[in-house]
Amino acid sequence: MSVRHLKKFFIIEQEIQRNIISDEAYRRYEQTIQDVHRRLQRENEEFEELLAFVHETRDRLSYEKTDNFIMNDQLF
């Protein structure tokens, strides 16, 4: 084999190794992104539940305040 062919084989070997490492890095990156996405979805669902609770509580307290005001107004 000539030196030129050996250089080509060496270059091809390096490219293959870089691609393998890149694929592994991509898989780790992809897994990290998927994990973050799942966590954010779960946190968003929890936030939506909390927001609904706040709205329901605020509405209930507003109703109770209005109801008490009417009752007190009727007493006088």
N, C-alpha and C positions, 0 to 999 in steps of 0.2 A: 504494500500500500504506500502511496505517496504521502508526503507531508501535507499536501493540499487536502487530500481525502481525510486525513487524521484531524486536521483543523475543522473541516466540515462536521465530522462526527462529534468533535468536542463542542462545537457551537450548538449542534442539534441537542446534545445531551444537556447542555446548560439551559436551553429553551424549554425542554421537557421538565426539568427540575423546577424552573421558575413557574411554569404553568401548574405543576402539581401543588406547589406552595401557594400559588394564587387561588387555586380551587379550594384548598383547605381554609385559607383566610376568608374566602368568599362564603363558605359554608358557616364558619364561625360568625361572621358578620351578619349573614342572613338569619341565623338562629337568634342572635342578640336583638336584631330588629323585630323579629316575630315575638320574642319575649316582651319587649318594651311595648309593642302594639297591644298584646293581650292585657298587660297591666294597665295601660291607659284606657282600654275599653272597660275593664272592670271598675277602675276609678271613676270613669264617666257615668257608669250605671249607678254607682254608689252616690255620686254627686246629684244625679237626677232624682234619686229617692230622697235625699236630704232636702233638695229644693222643693219637692212636692210636700214634704213634711212641714217645711217652713211656711209655704203658702197656705196649707190647710190650717196650721196653728194660728197664723196671722188672721185668716178669715174667721176662724172660730172665736178668737179673742175680740175681734172687731164686732162680731155679732153679739157676744156677751156684753161688751161695753155699751152697744146701742140698746140692747135689751134692758140692761140695768138702768140706763138713762131714762128710758120710757117708763119703767116701773117707778123710779124715783120721781119723775115728772108727774105721774098720776097720783102719787101720794100727796102732793102739795096742792 
